[in-house]
Amino acid sequence: MSTFDPATLEALIAEATVDAYGEEEQLTGLFTMIEENLAVPFATTVLGVEVNVTSR
């Protein structure tokens, strides 16, 4: 499983929300970044159960 250090995570959040005015635009920026950069398929664990994510 991949993890980010806090500084890297803060930089990604700043990049996604740089032009956002208000919470709604910040959320839209975060969702857009995830949608554009999430590489699928991948396996992960959710609540102790291994799952395979196959699409966005």
C-alpha positions in Angstrom: 0.0 0.0 0.0 1.3 3.5 -0.9 1.4 6.2 1.7 2.3 9.9 1.5 4.2 11.9 4.1 2.2 14.9 5.5 4.1 17.5 3.4 3.4 15.6 0.2 -0.3 15.3 1.0 -0.5 19.0 1.9 1.1 19.9 -1.4 -1.4 17.8 -3.4 -4.3 19.3 -1.5 -2.9 22.8 -2.2 -2.5 22.0 -5.9 -6.1 20.7 -6.1 -7.6 23.7 -4.3 -5.4 26.6 -5.4 -8.1 28.5 -7.4 -11.0 27.5 -5.2 -13.3 30.0 -3.5 -15.2 28.4 -0.7 -15.7 24.8 0.4 -17.8 23.7 -2.5 -15.1 24.7 -5.0 -12.4 23.0 -2.8 -14.4 19.8 -2.8 -14.8 20.0 -6.6 -11.1 20.5 -7.0 -10.3 17.5 -4.9 -12.8 15.2 -6.7 -11.5 16.4 -10.1 -7.9 15.7 -9.1 -8.8 12.2 -7.9 -10.9 11.4 -11.0 -8.1 12.5 -13.3 -5.3 10.8 -11.5 -6.7 7.6 -9.9 -5.1 4.6 -11.5 -7.4 1.6 -11.6 -7.5 -1.4 -11.1 -5.9 -1.7 -7.6 -6.4 -3.7 -4.5 -6.8 -2.2 -1.0 -8.3 -3.0 2.4 -11.5 -1.5 3.6 -12.6 -2.1 7.2 -10.3 -5.2 7.3 -11.7 -6.7 4.0 -9.5 -6.9 0.9 -11.3 -5.3 -2.1 -10.4 -4.8 -5.7 -11.3 -1.4 -7.2 -11.9 -2.0 -11.0 -13.3 1.3 -12.1 -14.0 4.9 -11.1 
